[in-house]
Amino acid sequence: MNDVLSKKRVAFLLLYLAFAILPVYWMINMSFKTNEEIVSVFSLWPRALTFDNYKVIFTDVSWYSGYINSIIYVAINTVISLLVALPAAYAFSRYTFLGDKHVFFWLLTNRMTPPAVFLLPFFQLYTTLGLMDTHIAVALAHLVFNVPLAVWILEGFMSGIPREIDETAYIDGYSFPRFFLTIFIPLIKAGVGVAAFFCFMFSWVELLMARTLTSVNAKPIVAVMTRTVSAAGMDWGVLAAAGVLTIVPGAIVIWFVRHYIAKGFAMGRV
């Protein structure tokens, strides 16, 4: 009986993995094909292997600059989100103040709100301040939904740290900045890794704000990918190659925080 259940679980897991990996494999497969082969022949692998699609991305400044722009504003957003969320999450986990639950709920509602709701205020504000088409403009706009998420994740990790650690550090003569940086943050490094991962991913894939608030100098790759639509049709091969390269940064981040994400699932905050 146990052997039968074990075989069923293995079969289900293999089926699920195949279902999850198939779209990624198909995109990789398309990235090594010509447009003519993509639209005319159904094949599980390229019949005429070509690297021209990747050559276009690495040689066309409008393509590879999109990746550079995305990495810049996503990195800025992730750093600022953590710098703001760490003290805020500590306050929510350690202190009780008037309206604390209401403020915490309000933060989460910002994460639930569609980005389109904030688009017009940001557009008008940035136009007035001259911040349109800059990396900092997109990074600050993404704080609206990344900071609440980071606060929520970090608060759960911080609440799991006994308050006695704080009190012991103060008795030993630690100032708050020294205690927070040298003792407390290392204890919640898993939470910091999880929060950084989700801030990175949500900022990396967001399209509406990134596309509207930029035009040339800070145009991200998610907006550049829409250029493949033209009067001649869809440039499927280049679009697939761009999609494959778009997955790479996220895969690298997942590799570095994979153990922290597992711990986040265990704590019920992910």
Backbone hydrogen bonds in HBPLUS format (Angstrom, degrees):
<---DONOR---> <-ACCEPTOR-->    atom                        ^
c    i                          cat <-CA-CA->   ^        H-A-AA   ^      H-
h    n   atom  resd res      DA  || num        DHA   H-A  angle D-A-AA Bond
n    s   type  num  typ     dist DA aas  dist angle  dist       angle   num
A0005-LEU N   A0001-MET O   3.05 MM   4  6.38 161.7  2.09 151.9 156.2     1
A0006-SER N   A0002-ASN O   2.87 MM   4  6.04 153.8  1.94 144.2 152.2     2
A0007-LYS N   A0003-ASP O   2.95 MM   4  6.16 155.5  2.01 146.1 152.1     3
A0008-LYS N   A0004-VAL O   2.99 MM   4  6.24 153.1  2.06 145.8 153.5     4
A0009-ARG N   A0005-LEU O   2.94 MM   4  6.16 155.1  2.00 147.4 153.9     5
A0010-VAL N   A0006-SER O   2.99 MM   4  6.24 157.5  2.04 146.9 153.0     6
A0011-ALA N   A0007-LYS O   2.87 MM   4  6.06 159.8  1.91 146.7 152.6     7
A0012-PHE N   A0008-LYS O   2.84 MM   4  6.02 158.4  1.89 147.2 153.3     8
A0013-LEU N   A0009-ARG O   2.87 MM   4  6.04 156.5  1.92 146.0 152.6     9
A0014-LEU N   A0010-VAL O   2.89 MM   4  6.12 160.8  1.93 151.2 156.1    10
A0015-LEU N   A0011-ALA O   2.94 MM   4  6.11 155.4  2.00 145.2 152.3    11
A0016-TYR N   A0012-PHE O   2.90 MM   4  6.10 155.0  1.96 145.9 152.9    12
A0017-LEU N   A0013-LEU O   2.89 MM   4  6.12 160.4  1.93 150.3 155.6    13
A0018-ALA N   A0014-LEU O   2.94 MM   4  6.11 158.5  1.98 145.9 151.9    14
A0019-PHE N   A0015-LEU O   2.98 MM   4  6.17 156.0  2.04 143.9 150.7    15
A0020-ALA N   A0016-TYR O   2.86 MM   4  6.10 150.5  1.95 148.4 156.7    16
A0021-ILE N   A0017-LEU O   2.84 MM   4  5.91 155.3  1.90 150.8 157.0    17
A0022-LEU N   A0018-ALA O   2.99 MM   4  5.78 144.6  2.12 142.4 149.9    18
A0025-TYR N   A0021-ILE O   2.87 MM   4  6.12 166.8  1.89 164.3 168.9    19
A0026-TRP N   A0022-LEU O   2.87 MM   4  6.00 160.9  1.90 154.4 159.8    20
A0027-MET N   A0023-PRO O   3.01 MM   4  6.18 149.6  2.10 142.0 149.5    21
A0028-ILE N   A0024-VAL O   3.02 MM   4  6.31 161.2  2.05 152.1 156.9    22
A0029-ASN N   A0025-TYR O   2.79 MM   4  6.01 157.5  1.84 150.9 158.1    23
A0030-MET N   A0026-TRP O   2.92 MM   4  6.12 155.9  1.98 144.2 149.7    24
A0031-SER N   A0027-MET O   3.00 MM   4  6.20 142.3  2.15 141.8 152.1    25
A0032-PHE N   A0029-ASN O   3.36 MM   3  5.78 156.6  2.42 107.1 113.4    26
A0033-LYS N   A0030-MET O   3.08 MM   3  5.21 161.8  2.11 115.5 115.4    27
A0050-THR N   A0032-PHE O   3.09 MM  18  5.10 149.4  2.19 128.2 134.2    28
A0038-ILE N   A0034-THR O   3.04 MM   4  6.31 157.6  2.10 151.3 158.0    29
A0039-VAL N   A0035-ASN O   3.07 MM   4  6.23 165.0  2.09 155.9 157.5    30
A0040-SER N   A0036-GLU O   3.13 MM   4  5.98 128.7  2.40 136.9 149.0    31
A0041-VAL N   A0037-GLU O   2.98 MM   4  5.32 159.5  2.02 138.6 142.2    32
A0055-LYS N   A0051-PHE O   2.98 MM   4  6.23 150.2  2.07 148.2 157.8    33
A0056-VAL N   A0052-ASP O   2.97 MM   4  6.21 149.0  2.06 147.1 153.1    34
A0058-PHE N   A0054-TYR O   3.01 MM   4  6.27 162.0  2.05 154.4 158.7    35
A0059-THR N   A0055-LYS O   3.02 MM   4  5.94 129.3  2.29 142.7 153.6    36
A0060-ASP N   A0056-VAL O   2.96 MM   4  5.68 143.2  2.10 143.5 150.4    37
A0063-TRP N   A0060-ASP O   2.92 MM   3  5.44 142.1  2.07 111.9 122.8    38
A0064-TYR N   A0060-ASP O   3.15 MM   4  6.56 160.0  2.20 165.4 166.0    39
A0065-SER N   A0061-VAL O   2.96 MM   4  5.59 148.1  2.06 137.8 146.6    40
A0066-GLY N   A0063-TRP O   3.03 MM   3  5.36 136.2  2.23 104.1 116.1    41
A0068-ILE N   A0064-TYR O   3.24 MM   4  6.56 159.2  2.29 144.1 149.6    42
A0069-ASN N   A0065-SER O   2.83 MM   4  6.02 164.8  1.85 151.3 155.2    43
A0070-SER N   A0066-GLY O   3.02 MM   4  6.15 159.4  2.06 142.8 148.5    44
A0071-ILE N   A0067-TYR O   2.98 MM   4  6.16 166.0  2.00 152.2 155.6    45
A0072-ILE N   A0068-ILE O   3.00 MM   4  6.19 155.2  2.06 149.5 156.4    46
A0073-TYR N   A0069-ASN O   3.13 MM   4  6.41 173.6  2.13 160.6 158.8    47
A0074-VAL N   A0070-SER O   2.94 MM   4  5.91 153.4  2.01 149.3 157.6    48
A0075-ALA N   A0071-ILE O   2.97 MM   4  5.90 157.2  2.03 140.0 146.1    49
A0076-ILE N   A0072-ILE O   3.04 MM   4  6.28 161.8  2.07 150.6 155.7    50
A0077-ASN N   A0073-TYR O   2.96 MM   4  6.00 159.7  2.00 138.8 144.8    51
A0078-THR N   A0074-VAL O   2.91 MM   4  6.08 159.1  1.95 148.4 153.9    52
A0079-VAL N   A0075-ALA O   3.08 MM   4  6.24 166.5  2.10 151.6 154.5    53
A0080-ILE N   A0076-ILE O   3.04 MM   4  6.20 173.0  2.04 155.5 157.7    54
A0081-SER N   A0077-ASN O   2.85 MM   4  5.87 160.3  1.89 148.9 155.3    55
A0082-LEU N   A0078-THR O   3.10 MM   4  6.27 159.5  2.15 146.5 150.8    56
A0083-LEU N   A0079-VAL O   2.99 MM   4  6.22 160.2  2.03 151.0 157.1    57
A0084-VAL N   A0080-ILE O   2.96 MM   4  6.14 150.7  2.05 151.4 158.3    58
A0085-ALA N   A0081-SER O   2.81 MM   4  5.83 158.2  1.86 145.9 153.3    59
A0086-LEU N   A0082-LEU O   2.97 MM   4  5.76 160.9  2.01 147.1 149.7    60
A0089-ALA N   A0085-ALA O   2.75 MM   4  5.76 163.5  1.78 154.0 158.2    61
A0090-TYR N   A0086-LEU O   3.06 MM   4  6.22 153.6  2.13 145.7 153.2    62
A0091-ALA N   A0087-PRO O   3.01 MM   4  6.22 153.6  2.08 144.3 150.6    63
A0092-PHE N   A0088-ALA O   3.08 MM   4  6.41 158.6  2.13 150.0 155.3    64
A0093-SER N   A0089-ALA O   2.96 MM   4  6.12 145.9  2.08 144.8 154.2    65
A0094-ARG N   A0090-TYR O   2.96 MM   4  5.95 140.4  2.12 147.5 156.2    66
A0095-TYR N   A0091-ALA O   3.02 MM   4  5.47 155.0  2.08 142.4 146.9    67
A0100-ASP N   A0097-PHE O   3.10 MM   3  5.46 149.6  2.20 141.1 134.0    68
A0103-VAL N   A0099-GLY O   2.89 MM   4  6.08 159.3  1.93 156.5 161.9    69
A0104-PHE N   A0100-ASP O   2.95 MM   4  6.13 158.6  2.00 146.4 152.6    70
A0105-PHE N   A0101-LYS O   2.94 MM   4  6.11 156.0  2.00 142.6 149.1    71
A0106-TRP N   A0102-HIS O   2.88 MM   4  6.07 152.0  1.95 143.9 152.1    72
A0107-LEU N   A0103-VAL O   2.96 MM   4  6.25 150.6  2.05 147.3 154.5    73
A0108-LEU N   A0104-PHE O   3.21 MM   4  6.55 154.7  2.28 143.2 149.3    74
A0109-THR N   A0105-PHE O   2.99 MM   4  6.31 145.8  2.11 146.8 156.5    75
A0110-ASN N   A0106-TRP O   3.25 MM   4  6.58 140.9  2.41 142.4 151.2    76
A0110-ASN N   A0107-LEU O   3.20 MM   3  5.38 131.1  2.45  97.7 110.0    77
A0111-ARG N   A0108-LEU O   3.02 MM   3  5.14 124.5  2.34  97.1 111.2    78
A0112-MET N   A0108-LEU O   3.11 MM   4  6.49 138.7  2.29 140.0 151.9    79
A0113-THR N   A0109-THR O   3.02 MM   4  6.16 129.7  2.28 141.4 153.3    80
A0117-VAL N   A0114-PRO O   3.06 MM   3  5.82 155.7  2.12 122.6 128.2    81
A0118-PHE N   A0115-PRO O   3.04 MM   3  5.56 133.8  2.26 111.4 122.0    82
A0119-LEU N   A0116-ALA O   3.31 MM   3  4.96 148.5  2.41  91.9 101.0    83
A0122-PHE N   A0118-PHE O   3.18 MM   4  6.29 167.0  2.20 154.4 158.4    84
A0123-PHE N   A0119-LEU O   2.88 MM   4  6.03 158.6  1.92 152.7 159.5    85
A0124-GLN N   A0120-LEU O   3.00 MM   4  6.18 167.6  2.02 157.8 159.6    86
A0125-LEU N   A0121-PRO O   2.93 MM   4  6.03 162.4  1.97 149.4 155.0    87
A0126-TYR N   A0122-PHE O   2.85 MM   4  5.88 169.6  1.86 153.7 156.9    88
A0127-THR N   A0123-PHE O   3.01 MM   4  6.03 150.2  2.11 140.2 148.7    89
A0128-THR N   A0124-GLN O   3.10 MM   4  6.26 152.4  2.18 142.0 148.7    90
A0129-LEU N   A0125-LEU O   2.99 MM   4  6.25 155.6  2.05 148.5 155.3    91
A0130-GLY N   A0126-TYR O   2.85 MM   4  5.68 117.8  2.25 137.6 150.5    92
A0131-LEU N   A0126-TYR O   2.87 MM   5  4.75 149.9  1.96 138.0 142.9    93
A0133-ASP N   A0213-LEU O   2.86 MM  80  5.82 161.0  1.90 157.3 154.9    94
A0139-ALA N   A0135-HIS O   3.04 MM   4  6.28 166.2  2.06 154.2 158.7    95
A0140-LEU N   A0136-ILE O   2.91 MM   4  5.95 162.5  1.94 147.7 151.2    96
A0141-ALA N   A0137-ALA O   3.06 MM   4  6.20 153.6  2.13 141.8 149.6    97
A0142-HIS N   A0138-VAL O   2.99 MM   4  6.18 153.0  2.06 151.4 157.3    98
A0143-LEU N   A0140-LEU O   3.14 MM   3  5.23 147.2  2.25  98.8 108.7    99
A0144-VAL N   A0141-ALA O   3.28 MM   3  5.97 160.4  2.32 114.7 119.2   100
A0146-ASN N   A0142-HIS O   3.07 MM   4  6.16 148.3  2.18 148.8 158.5   101
A0147-VAL N   A0143-LEU O   3.10 MM   4  5.33 163.8  2.12 128.3 133.4   102
A0150-ALA N   A0146-ASN O   2.90 MM   4  6.10 161.8  1.93 153.1 158.2   103
A0151-VAL N   A0147-VAL O   2.86 MM   4  6.04 162.3  1.89 159.1 163.7   104
A0152-TRP N   A0148-PRO O   2.98 MM   4  6.12 162.5  2.01 147.9 152.5   105
A0153-ILE N   A0149-LEU O   3.02 MM   4  6.26 160.8  2.06 151.2 156.0   106
A0154-LEU N   A0150-ALA O   2.89 MM   4  5.97 172.5  1.90 154.2 156.8   107
A0155-GLU N   A0151-VAL O   2.86 MM   4  5.82 154.7  1.92 147.4 154.5   108
A0157-PHE N   A0153-ILE O   3.39 MM   4  6.79 154.0  2.46 145.7 152.1   109
A0158-MET N   A0154-LEU O   2.84 MM   4  6.06 164.3  1.87 157.9 162.5   110
A0159-SER N   A0155-GLU O   2.94 MM   4  5.98 152.1  2.02 143.9 150.8   111
A0160-GLY N   A0157-PHE O   3.14 MM   3  5.34 141.7  2.29  99.3 110.3   112
A0161-ILE N   A0158-MET O   3.03 MM   3  5.36 163.9  2.06 111.0 116.1   113
A0165-ILE N   A0162-PRO O   3.27 MM   3  5.97 157.2  2.33 114.5 119.1   114
A0166-ASP N   A0163-ARG O   3.01 MM   3  5.37 122.6  2.35 107.1 120.3   115
A0167-GLU N   A0163-ARG O   3.20 MM   4  6.60 161.9  2.23 154.1 158.5   116
A0168-THR N   A0164-GLU O   2.86 MM   4  5.98 159.6  1.91 147.3 152.9   117
A0169-ALA N   A0165-ILE O   3.09 MM   4  6.20 156.6  2.14 143.6 149.5   118
A0170-TYR N   A0166-ASP O   3.07 MM   4  6.38 155.1  2.13 149.3 155.9   119
A0171-ILE N   A0167-GLU O   2.99 MM   4  6.25 154.7  2.05 148.5 155.4   120
A0172-ASP N   A0168-THR O   3.00 MM   4  6.23 146.2  2.12 143.4 152.5   121
A0174-TYR N   A0169-ALA O   2.99 MM   5  5.46 162.0  2.03 156.5 151.5   122
A0173-GLY N   A0170-TYR O   3.09 MM   3  5.16 157.3  2.14 102.9 108.6   123
A0179-PHE N   A0175-SER O   2.85 MM   4  6.02 165.4  1.87 158.8 163.5   124
A0180-PHE N   A0176-PHE O   2.79 MM   4  5.86 167.2  1.80 159.8 163.5   125
A0181-LEU N   A0177-PRO O   2.99 MM   4  6.04 159.8  2.03 147.4 152.2   126
A0182-THR N   A0178-ARG O   2.94 MM   4  5.79 162.4  1.97 147.9 153.5   127
A0183-ILE N   A0179-PHE O   2.97 MM   4  5.23 150.0  2.07 132.9 140.0   128
A0184-PHE N   A0179-PHE O   2.96 MM   5  6.26 165.9  1.98 155.8 160.3   129
A0185-ILE N   A0180-PHE O   3.01 MM   5  6.00 156.3  2.07 150.2 155.2   130
A0187-LEU N   A0184-PHE O   2.99 MM   3  5.23 128.1  2.27 102.8 117.0   131
A0188-ILE N   A0185-ILE O   3.00 MM   3  5.20 137.7  2.19 104.1 116.0   132
A0191-GLY N   A0188-ILE O   2.91 MM   3  5.23 117.5  2.31 105.1 120.2   133
A0192-VAL N   A0188-ILE O   3.00 MM   4  6.40 153.6  2.07 152.6 161.0   134
A0193-GLY N   A0189-LYS O   2.92 MM   4  6.10 156.0  1.97 143.9 150.0   135
A0194-VAL N   A0190-ALA O   2.98 MM   4  6.25 158.2  2.02 148.7 154.3   136
A0195-ALA N   A0191-GLY O   2.89 MM   4  6.03 167.8  1.90 151.1 154.6   137
A0196-ALA N   A0192-VAL O   2.88 MM   4  5.98 160.1  1.92 147.1 153.0   138
A0197-PHE N   A0193-GLY O   2.97 MM   4  6.12 153.0  2.05 143.1 150.5   139
A0198-PHE N   A0194-VAL O   3.07 MM   4  6.38 166.5  2.08 156.5 158.3   140
A0199-CYS N   A0195-ALA O   2.95 MM   4  6.09 159.8  1.99 151.0 157.1   141
A0200-PHE N   A0196-ALA O   2.93 MM   4  6.00 159.7  1.97 145.5 151.4   142
A0201-MET N   A0197-PHE O   2.93 MM   4  6.17 166.2  1.95 153.4 156.9   143
A0202-PHE N   A0198-PHE O   2.96 MM   4  5.98 172.0  1.97 150.4 153.0   144
A0203-SER N   A0199-CYS O   3.13 MM   4  6.08 156.7  2.18 142.2 148.8   145
A0204-TRP N   A0200-PHE O   2.87 MM   4  5.91 148.6  1.97 145.6 155.3   146
A0205-VAL N   A0201-MET O   3.11 MM   4  6.26 155.4  2.18 152.4 155.8   147
A0211-ARG N   A0207-LEU O   2.82 MM   4  5.76 151.6  1.90 154.1 160.5   148
A0212-THR N   A0208-LEU O   3.05 MM   4  6.14 158.6  2.09 147.4 153.4   149
A0213-LEU N   A0209-MET O   2.90 MM   4  5.82 166.6  1.92 158.1 160.7   150
A0223-ALA N   A0220-PRO O   3.15 MM   3  5.49 136.4  2.35 104.0 115.1   151
A0224-VAL N   A0220-PRO O   3.01 MM   4  6.32 154.0  2.08 147.0 155.3   152
A0225-MET N   A0221-ILE O   2.96 MM   4  6.05 149.6  2.05 150.4 155.7   153
A0226-THR N   A0223-ALA O   3.19 MM   3  5.64 151.6  2.28 108.0 115.6   154
A0227-ARG N   A0224-VAL O   2.93 MM   3  5.58 164.6  1.95 120.5 125.6   155
A0228-THR N   A0225-MET O   3.43 MM   3  6.05 172.0  2.43 114.1 116.4   156
A0229-VAL N   A0226-THR O   3.43 MM   3  6.15 172.5  2.44 115.9 117.9   157
A0235-ASP N   A0228-THR O   3.13 MM   7  5.16 152.7  2.21 131.2 139.6   158
A0230-SER N   A0233-GLY O   3.15 MM   3  5.25 151.4  2.23 131.0 139.7   159
A0233-GLY N   A0230-SER O   3.05 MM   3  5.25 158.5  2.10 106.3 113.1   160
A0239-LEU N   A0235-ASP O   3.10 MM   4  6.22 161.4  2.13 153.7 159.6   161
A0240-ALA N   A0236-TRP O   2.88 MM   4  6.02 154.6  1.94 148.4 154.8   162
A0241-ALA N   A0237-GLY O   2.98 MM   4  6.24 158.6  2.03 147.6 153.5   163
A0242-ALA N   A0238-VAL O   2.88 MM   4  6.09 158.3  1.92 150.1 156.0   164
A0243-GLY N   A0239-LEU O   2.93 MM   4  6.15 149.0  2.03 141.1 150.0   165
A0244-VAL N   A0240-ALA O   2.95 MM   4  6.26 152.4  2.02 148.6 155.4   166
A0245-LEU N   A0241-ALA O   3.07 MM   4  6.34 163.4  2.10 150.4 154.2   167
A0246-THR N   A0242-ALA O   2.89 MM   4  6.05 134.8  2.10 139.0 151.9   168
A0247-ILE N   A0243-GLY O   3.20 MM   4  6.46 135.8  2.41 140.5 150.1   169
A0247-ILE N   A0244-VAL O   3.19 MM   3  5.35 135.0  2.41  98.8 110.3   170
A0251-ALA N   A0247-ILE O   2.93 MM   4  6.15 155.0  2.00 157.0 165.3   171
A0252-ILE N   A0248-VAL O   2.95 MM   4  6.22 152.7  2.03 155.4 162.9   172
A0253-VAL N   A0249-PRO O   3.02 MM   4  6.29 160.6  2.06 150.5 155.2   173
A0254-ILE N   A0250-GLY O   2.91 MM   4  6.12 161.5  1.95 149.2 154.5   174
A0255-TRP N   A0251-ALA O   3.03 MM   4  6.19 150.9  2.11 141.6 149.0   175
A0256-PHE N   A0252-ILE O   3.25 MM   4  6.58 151.9  2.33 146.7 152.7   176
A0257-VAL N   A0253-VAL O   3.13 MM   4  6.38 145.1  2.26 150.1 159.7   177
A0258-ARG N   A0254-ILE O   2.88 MM   4  5.37 102.4  2.49 146.5 157.8   178
A0261-ILE N   A0257-VAL O   2.92 MM   4  6.18 153.8  1.99 159.1 166.6   179
A0262-ALA N   A0258-ARG O   3.29 MM   4  6.52 155.3  2.35 140.1 145.6   180
A0263-LYS N   A0259-HIS O   3.19 MM   4  6.49 150.6  2.28 140.3 147.7   181
A0264-GLY N   A0260-TYR O   2.88 MM   4  6.18 146.1  1.99 143.7 153.8   182
A0265-PHE N   A0261-ILE O   2.95 MM   4  6.32 149.6  2.05 150.2 157.6   183
A0266-ALA N   A0262-ALA O   3.10 MM   4  6.36 154.0  2.17 141.1 148.3   184
A0267-MET N   A0263-LYS O   3.01 MM   4  6.30 141.0  2.17 143.7 153.6   185
A0269-ARG N   A0264-GLY O   3.18 MM   5  5.56 151.1  2.26 160.9 159.0   186
A0268-GLY N   A0265-PHE O   3.06 MM   3  5.09 152.5  2.14 101.2 109.8   187
